[in-house]
Amino acid sequence: MRVEYMSEVGQLQNLVLRFLELHELNSKTTWELADVKANQNVKGRGLSKKQRMQKYDIALEALERVRIYVDF
């Protein structure tokens, strides 16, 4: 999904992420970087292991917009 959220420093971030889980008790969501063209640094090469393992914990209040991302 294409996720737009406010970072800790107050800037709007826009990434293509994959949803992992919702923590209802502390109002947080957990995401990881999706292995899609939009996130590739080098054309034709997938994400590195470090990038695939990176997790994003985003508060529900920080989420601005979440949209479906379709890549053919």
N, C-alpha and C positions, 0 to 999 in steps of 0.2 A: 504494500500500500504506500502511496505517496503521503508522507506525514509532514505537516508543518507545525512547528512547536516553538515556544519561546525558550531560549537557553538561559542558563544561570546569569549570564551577563546582560540579558535583555535583548538579544538579537534574535530575529526570526530565522530558524533553521528549516531547510527543506531537504529531506532525504527519502529514499525508497527503502522502507523497512519491512520486516516480517514480524507479525504479532506473535508473541510467545505466551504471555499470561497477564491476567488482571489481578492485582492485589486490592481487594475491596476494603480491607481494614485500614490501610494507610493511603488509599486513593492514588495508587501508582500503577503504571503499566510497564511491562518489560518487552523490549523489541530487540531484534538483531538486524544487521545490515543484510539486505536481500542481494542475491547473486544475479544481478540483471545488468544490461548494457549501461544504464544510467549511472551505476556505481563503479564501473570499471575505469581504472586509471589509464591502462594501456589497451588499445583497441584489440579485441579478440582474445584477451587474457582474462581469466576469471579472477575472483578475489583471492588474496593470500589467506593463509591459515589464520594469521593474526586478525585480519579484517573479518573473517567469518566467525571468529570466537568473540568478537567485541559485542557487548550488550549495552543497551541504552535503557535506563530507568527514567521514565518521563511521568511527571505528575499529571493527573487528569486535568487540573486547572491550566497547565502549560500547553495542552493540545489546542491548536488553533483550527486545524482542518485535517481530516483524514479521508483520502480518496482512494478508490480502487486504481491500481496501476496495471495496465495490460501491455505486454511486450510480445511482439510477434517475431 
